[in-house]
């Protein structure tokens, strides 16, 4: 912490435990597991054993910070259709290859079947659909593609309005009906992350502030995020 503080020329305020420095501290009992026992801010204990000990006043966000998910219409499963060339039974398609916990992706190709004139997914080979849904201007625009690396085998879809850098909605799924339900749900709650499977909502973390942040208490958001991870 000292090196970082010195780099930004903040060492007179933070970066070390010494007289005159701001007492922003974490008390950690296990560095390997990073078990945080207590949290201090400017010398005041803020949390202990995972629970807040102070009341954080609610912030009154302006109206412009809310209701930022504007799709222009309710999406249907057909909005995620990818048409195949006329008469084709199989197509060679480009596939985005996701690398876990990394921003770069691999440029893949795969032979995908055609069903009723539409290019189909290939769950056996871990190829599902990904879509970017425009959410700022209400154009109703949906851009579809194929993606590999999520490992989805069941009927399901996840959608998120947190998607750097433009933060449009990204939906990934093996089932177009679930993809439509997930995106429409985010429109209803003002953004966040949601998971659907076979028409049922399994988990939801609402983020109504610009579609990026929650206005609920930290412990509530943490519980919802844990439910999303487990689902």
Phi, psi and omega in degrees: 000329181292316180300318179296316180297319179294322180300319181266009178058041179244014188293343177283347181246317185223175175105343180209159176264102185201159178303135178091347179274156175292130184272067173263104191228149167245130174261114187242129181267342182217106182290328181295316179267354183051055178278111183268116182270319182219151178233129178240140174232116182052041174087356181254131178288123183260328183208150177215136178053038175081009182235136177292143178247003179232161174265125177263117183297141179292143178261134181272095181287142178293158181301331181292343180275351182245171179055047182262000177264101184239096183276335183086346179190165171276132182280151176240166179303325182293342177293345181255012178290143174239109185287142177263158174303144184302131177085356183281142174257343180205146179228151172268117187239148173281140183229134176281121180263105182284136174250120188304132177063024177226149178282319179295150177235166177261144177268104183251165172224150181209150174272116184246144181286158176247128180232119180055040177081004181241142176288128185260159175283170180224085184298324183302328180254022174060044177240115177236191183255150173230143181221142170255122182249118180296129185233002185263325188245003177067034181281343184075012183288133177228122178250122187251150178202180177248149184218150178228147177121354180273336177073021180285125179246335180266168172294115182194167175201144175236140178228145182216137174266359173265102186207093182300141007255336185278344178058041164285176179276132173252128177238135178231133181191169176255357185222120185293327177297317178293325178298316179296317179299317183295314181294316179297325179295319178295327176296322181292322186262358178088014177114170181136211178227135183218150179232129177238151173212123178054042176083002183245136176283121181264327182199149181210130171242106181284137176224076187283350179273101181061014183072013186234336185226154177263153174251015177265167179295153186302319183292330178289316179297319180298319180294319179292322178294322178294321177297321178296317180296318181292325181292000000 
